[in-house]
């Protein structure tokens, strides 16, 4: 078995070790961590040594002036009152297509010709009615002449006059039917084809037929003629901003296709129905487009100058967002702040309108507020 040796320290060293240990213990706890902020009774205070004082900036709330600028996504659209969908008045076969997609057309210009049995019947009915009207007119003239020579009774003249009236009525009906099949205009076709013509000056913005194709559905669009001299910039306004948009609001339109180019106008109409899918309303600005640079379906941004009740605005950097809660930190004393909920309105990208919760000249944290949460 190994022997253990007891080491005995000199008595003079024990007091020294005890004193050294006692002197070091307080030194380890002497440096206490300074809190970044303290919270008491809902107030956040930054101590003098707080590092957050270098990150926080406070500024006074300013008046909004009663008018704001808001930006909304938009799209260029053709005016429906200046767009016409061309359909075939009867089933048949396209024997000629005189225009192509994107072509400019003039009012009355021939767009296409369709060979149709219904069209042929209409031409035949019109010719028959015209001939019957001419015959009835000659018979009336003959009856009047015979009566004048003493050879006809009055009833014969009356019968001839009635026959003429019926023949003219049938002729008028056949002409109207033929005009309807021809699209309301155009000279009669010698080959008895249905002639489709442009209802006004414009461009072919859609085309779904070709020469030789068969038209089986008289409701199916064959092409669309659109006049693009005037177009709409349609802004999609969120539901929560709908009350701030009014007819007559000044608008400035910028387009992705033409950086740096802007058009000006005013809100001409606002849709009466909210879109069920996007929860937005449509505000339309009518724009002159003589050079047709603004094309349907182009993306745009609409800036609206919206008149409103005078209020206050704060920089967007002051807002603290927490789900549906919007708040700011309001200065209550030197480096002492209170978090306050507010109701906000429109914004222009840098400042936000405050509807309720703040007054002019109150001081709020405009930078670093998120560090106080």
C-alpha positions in Angstrom: 0.0 0.0 0.0 1.3 3.4 -1.0 1.8 6.0 1.7 0.2 9.5 1.4 2.3 12.5 2.4 0.5 15.3 4.1 1.7 18.7 3.0 1.4 21.4 5.6 1.6 25.0 4.5 3.3 27.4 6.7 0.9 29.3 8.9 2.1 32.6 7.6 0.7 31.9 4.1 -2.9 31.2 5.1 -3.8 34.7 6.0 -2.3 36.0 2.8 -4.3 33.6 0.6 -7.5 34.5 2.5 -6.9 38.2 2.0 -6.1 37.8 -1.7 -9.3 35.8 -2.3 -11.5 38.4 -0.6 -10.0 41.2 -2.5 -10.6 39.6 -5.9 -14.3 38.6 -5.4 -15.8 42.1 -5.5 -13.7 43.0 -8.6 -15.5 40.3 -10.7 -18.9 41.9 -10.0 -17.9 45.5 -10.1 -18.8 46.0 -13.9 -22.7 45.8 -14.1 -24.3 45.9 -17.6 -26.1 49.1 -18.5 -29.7 48.4 -19.8 -30.5 49.8 -23.3 -33.9 51.0 -22.0 -36.2 50.6 -19.1 -40.0 50.4 -19.1 -42.2 51.8 -16.3 -45.9 52.4 -16.4 -46.0 52.2 -20.2 -43.1 54.6 -20.7 -39.8 53.7 -22.3 -36.8 55.5 -20.9 -33.3 55.5 -22.4 -30.6 55.9 -19.7 -27.7 58.3 -20.2 -25.3 55.4 -21.0 -27.8 53.6 -23.4 -26.2 52.9 -26.8 -29.7 53.4 -28.3 -29.4 57.1 -27.9 -27.1 57.1 -30.9 -29.7 55.3 -33.1 -32.8 57.2 -32.1 -33.9 60.4 -33.9 -36.9 62.5 -32.9 -38.8 65.0 -35.0 -42.0 67.1 -34.8 -45.2 66.1 -36.4 -46.1 68.4 -39.4 -49.4 69.5 -40.9 -50.5 67.7 -44.2 -51.9 70.8 -45.9 -55.2 69.1 -46.7 -54.0 67.4 -49.9 -52.1 64.2 -50.5 -50.5 62.3 -53.4 -51.2 58.6 -53.8 -49.8 56.2 -56.4 -51.7 53.3 -57.8 -51.0 50.6 -60.4 -52.8 51.1 -63.6 -53.3 49.7 -67.1 -54.0 51.3 -70.5 -57.4 50.3 -71.9 -59.3 51.1 -75.0 -62.5 53.1 -74.6 -65.4 50.7 -75.0 -67.4 53.4 -76.7 -64.7 53.5 -79.4 -64.4 49.7 -79.8 -66.6 47.5 -81.9 -66.7 43.7 -82.1 -67.4 42.5 -85.6 -69.6 39.3 -85.9 -71.1 37.6 -88.9 -74.8 38.3 -89.4 -75.3 34.7 -90.7 -73.5 31.4 -91.0 -71.4 30.9 -94.1 -67.9 30.8 -95.5 -65.3 33.6 -95.5 -64.5 34.0 -99.2 -62.3 37.2 -98.7 -60.4 38.8 -95.8 -59.4 42.3 -96.8 -57.5 43.4 -93.5 -54.9 42.0 -91.2 -54.2 42.3 -87.5 -53.0 45.8 -86.6 -54.2 47.4 -89.9 -55.6 50.9 -89.8 -59.1 51.1 -91.4 -61.5 53.8 -92.3 -65.3 54.0 -91.8 -67.1 52.0 -94.5 -63.9 50.1 -95.6 -64.6 46.5 -96.5 -63.2 44.1 -93.9 -64.4 40.7 -95.1 -66.9 39.0 -97.5 -69.0 36.0 -96.5 -70.9 33.7 -98.8 -74.1 32.7 -97.0 -77.3 31.0 -97.9 -79.2 33.4 -95.6 -77.5 36.2 -97.4 -78.5 34.9 -100.8 -82.1 34.5 -99.6 -82.1 38.1 -98.4 -80.8 39.3 -101.8 -83.5 37.3 -103.5 -86.3 38.5 -101.3 -85.2 42.1 -101.8 -85.1 41.7 -105.6 -88.6 40.0 -105.6 -90.0 42.8 -103.4 -88.6 45.5 -105.6 -90.1 43.9 -108.7 -93.5 43.5 -107.0 -93.4 47.1 -106.0 -92.7 48.2 -109.6 -95.5 46.0 -110.9 -98.0 47.4 -108.4 -97.1 50.9 -109.2 -97.7 50.3 -113.0 -101.0 48.6 -112.2 -102.1 51.6 -110.2 -101.1 54.0 -113.0 -103.1 51.8 -115.5 -106.2 51.7 -113.3 -106.2 55.4 -112.8 -105.8 55.9 -116.6 -108.7 53.5 -117.4 -110.9 55.2 -114.8 -110.2 58.5 -116.4 -111.4 57.1 -119.7 -114.6 55.9 -118.0 -113.8 52.2 -118.1 -112.9 51.4 -114.4 -114.8 51.7 -111.2 -113.4 53.5 -108.2 -113.0 50.2 -106.3 -110.5 48.9 -108.9 -108.3 52.0 -108.3 -108.5 51.5 -104.6 -107.5 47.9 -104.9 -104.6 48.8 -107.0 -103.5 51.5 -104.6 -103.7 49.0 -101.7 -101.7 46.4 -103.6 -99.0 49.1 -104.2 -98.9 50.0 -100.5 -98.4 46.3 -99.5 -95.7 45.8 -102.1 -93.8 48.9 -100.9 -94.0 47.8 -97.3 -92.6 44.4 -98.3 -89.8 46.1 -100.2 -88.9 48.2 -97.2 -88.8 45.2 -94.9 -86.6 43.3 -97.3 -84.2 46.2 -97.6 -83.9 46.6 -93.9 -83.2 42.8 -93.5 -80.5 43.0 -96.2 -79.0 46.1 -94.7 -78.8 44.3 -91.3 -77.1 41.3 -92.9 -74.7 43.7 -94.6 -73.8 45.3 -91.3 -75.8 48.4 -91.9 -74.0 49.7 -95.0 -72.0 49.0 -98.1 -73.1 48.7 -101.7 -75.0 45.5 -102.7 -72.6 42.8 -103.7 -73.1 41.5 -107.2 -72.2 38.0 -106.1 -74.7 38.2 -103.3 -72.0 38.0 -100.6 -72.4 39.5 -97.2 -70.0 42.5 -96.9 -68.6 43.4 -93.5 -67.5 47.0 -93.2 -65.7 49.1 -90.6 -68.1 51.1 -88.4 -65.6 53.9 -87.8 -61.9 54.8 -88.3 -59.7 52.7 -86.1 -57.3 49.7 -86.0 -57.8 45.9 -86.1 -56.9 45.0 -82.5 -58.1 41.3 -82.7 -58.6 38.9 -85.5 -59.9 35.3 -85.4 -60.8 34.3 -89.0 -59.0 33.6 -92.2 -60.0 33.4 -95.8 -61.8 30.1 -96.4 -62.8 29.5 -92.8 -66.4 28.6 -91.9 -68.5 30.7 -89.6 -70.9 28.4 -87.7 -71.7 30.7 -84.7 -73.1 34.2 -85.4 -72.2 35.3 -81.8 -68.5 34.5 -82.2 -66.3 37.6 -82.6 -64.5 37.7 -86.0 -62.4 40.8 -85.3 -62.4 44.0 -83.3 -62.1 47.5 -84.6 -60.8 50.0 -82.0 -60.3 53.7 -82.3 -57.2 54.5 -80.2 -57.3 58.3 -80.6 -58.5 58.4 -77.0 -57.7 55.7 -74.4 -58.2 55.1 -70.6 -55.6 54.9 -67.9 -57.4 52.7 -65.4 -56.1 52.9 -61.9 -56.8 50.0 -59.4 -57.6 51.7 -56.1 -57.6 49.5 -52.9 -60.8 49.3 -51.0 -59.5 51.1 -48.0 -58.5 54.1 -50.2 -61.7 54.2 -52.2 -63.2 57.0 -50.2 -60.3 59.3 -50.9 -60.6 59.2 -54.7 -63.1 61.5 -56.4 -64.1 62.4 -59.9 -62.0 65.4 -61.0 -58.9 64.5 -59.0 -55.8 65.6 -60.9 -53.8 62.7 -62.2 -50.3 62.2 -63.5 -49.6 59.0 -65.5 -46.2 57.4 -66.1 -45.6 54.3 -68.2 -43.1 51.4 -67.9 -42.7 51.4 -71.7 -41.6 55.1 -71.9 -39.4 56.0 -68.9 -39.4 59.7 -68.2 -42.6 60.4 -70.2 -45.7 61.5 -68.3 -49.2 62.3 -69.3 -51.6 64.5 -67.2 -55.4 64.3 -66.9 -58.1 64.0 -64.3 -60.3 61.2 -63.0 -63.3 61.1 -65.3 -65.2 58.1 -63.8 -65.1 55.7 -60.9 -66.6 52.2 -61.2 -69.7 51.7 -59.1 -68.8 48.1 -58.2 -65.9 46.8 -56.3 -64.0 43.9 -58.0 -64.8 40.8 -56.0 -61.4 39.2 -56.6 -58.9 42.1 -56.2 -61.0 44.2 -53.7 -60.3 47.3 -55.8 -62.3 49.9 -57.6 -61.3 51.3 -61.0 -60.7 55.0 -61.5 -60.5 55.9 -65.2 -58.5 58.8 -66.7 -59.3 59.6 -70.3 -56.1 60.5 -72.3 -55.7 61.9 -75.8 -53.6 59.5 -77.9 -53.2 61.0 -81.4 -49.9 59.2 -82.0 -51.2 55.9 -80.6 -48.2 55.5 -78.5 -50.4 54.4 -75.6 -51.4 50.9 -76.4 -54.1 48.7 -74.6 -52.7 46.5 -71.9 -49.6 48.6 -71.2 -48.6 48.9 -67.5 -48.7 52.4 -66.0 -48.6 54.1 -62.6 -51.2 56.8 -61.7 -50.4 59.5 -59.2 -53.6 61.1 -57.9 -53.7 64.5 -56.2 -56.4 63.9 -53.6 -58.0 66.7 -51.7 -58.8 65.9 -48.1 -59.4 67.4 -44.7 -56.3 69.1 -43.1 -54.4 66.7 -40.9 -50.9 65.6 -40.0 -48.2 63.5 -41.7 -45.3 61.5 -40.4 -42.4 59.9 -42.2 -43.0 56.3 -43.0 -39.9 55.4 -41.0 -41.8 56.4 -37.9 -44.5 53.8 -38.3 -44.3 50.6 -36.2 -46.3 47.8 -37.9 -47.6 44.9 -35.8 -50.2 42.9 -37.7 -53.2 45.2 -38.1 -51.8 47.6 -35.4 -50.0 50.8 -36.5 -48.3 52.9 -33.9 -45.5 55.4 -33.2 -43.4 56.3 -30.2 -44.3 59.8 -28.9 -41.8 61.8 -26.8 -43.1 62.3 -23.3 -39.9 63.7 -21.7 -36.2 63.8 -22.3 -35.4 60.4 -23.7 -38.7 59.1 -22.5 -41.3 57.7 -25.0 -44.8 56.3 -25.1 -46.1 53.9 -27.8 -49.3 55.2 -29.2 -51.7 53.6 -31.8 -52.7 55.7 -34.8 -55.0 55.5 -37.8 -53.3 56.2 -41.1 -54.6 57.3 -44.5 -52.9 57.7 -47.9 -49.1 58.0 -48.5 -46.9 59.2 -51.2 -44.0 56.8 -50.7 -42.1 58.9 -48.1 -44.7 60.3 -45.7 -48.1 59.0 -44.4 -51.2 60.8 -43.5 -52.3 60.3 -39.9 -56.1 60.5 -39.5 -56.3 60.0 -35.7 -53.9 59.8 -32.8 -51.4 62.6 -33.4 -51.4 66.4 -33.3 -49.3 69.0 -35.0 -45.9 69.7 -33.2 -46.0 66.5 -31.1 -42.6 64.9 -31.3 -42.2 61.3 -32.4 -39.4 58.9 -33.1 -38.7 59.0 -36.8 -35.7 56.7 -36.8 -34.9 53.6 -34.7 -38.4 53.2 -33.3 -38.3 49.5 -33.9 -35.4 49.2 -31.4 -37.8 50.4 -28.6 -40.2 47.5 -29.0 
